[in-house]
Amino acid sequence: MAIGPVPWLGPLLLVFLWGSSAPASLLRRLGEHIQRFQESSGLGLSLDTGGVALPKEGWLEQPLDPFNASDRRSFLQVVTHSLGQKCLSFSRAETVAQLKVTETQVAGVGDRQWLYQTCTEFGYYVTCEVPGCPFSQLPALPSQLELCEQVFGFSASSIAQAVSQTNSYYGGQTPGATQVLFVNGDIDPWHVLSVTQPLGPSESALLIPNASHCLDMAPERPSDSPSLRLARQNIFQQLQTWLGPAKKSQVRGGV
């Protein structure tokens, strides 16, 4: 899967990843995690920011393909370049100050808006509490709720109430929808908040083994897993089932 510019990977996400823990610990754990992943898959992704010569102008603008072992750019190089920054701050105070800014900004675009939506609608806070998690083991949820208080003045109880109202309005994991296919990857942390089992003929669900966030929406690649290829076929067939009768109806109506 090719990864293009990632404006969402700004200070807000970094605070979510390590909370108030030391950044050196985060990078060490993340580096160890990526190293183990590389050893098992042969990928060439690196956290190292030095020792890489840029061969030509525009090199960093090209999408980073983690499945291309010959791509020697580091992950941090591509991220910082896409954000228009030379480095990423790990200061929580600076993060809070930036999130309070309401003027148009070049860096961190969407961070404030995303945080506001999580505080007032659905939560969606990612925690890392299982053994072997590569990120901070400190309680992440309180740290994230504190951001809502510090930036917007929302209390933890008001956030819980907002999430409850959202689930009540949309139906939570039993939305009562029609002609909806819920597609998730089982290594996407957010899949647990989605519908992963079919709820009826008009509410289908597809949980793709070993697939990450939105992987089914990426262009087809030779390195795609058999399960991903099969999932795309199932999605196409489901759309044909639902859209086919509508298309025939339009054809008859136009004759």
Salt bridges, closest charged atoms under 4 A:
GLU61 OE2 - HIS81 NE2 3.04
ASP65 OD2 - ARG221 NH2 2.45
ASP71 OD2 - ARG73 NH2 2.55
GLU146 OE1 - ARG92 NH2 3.81
ASP188 OD2 - HIS213 ND1 2.65
ASP224 OD2 - ARG232 NH1 2.80
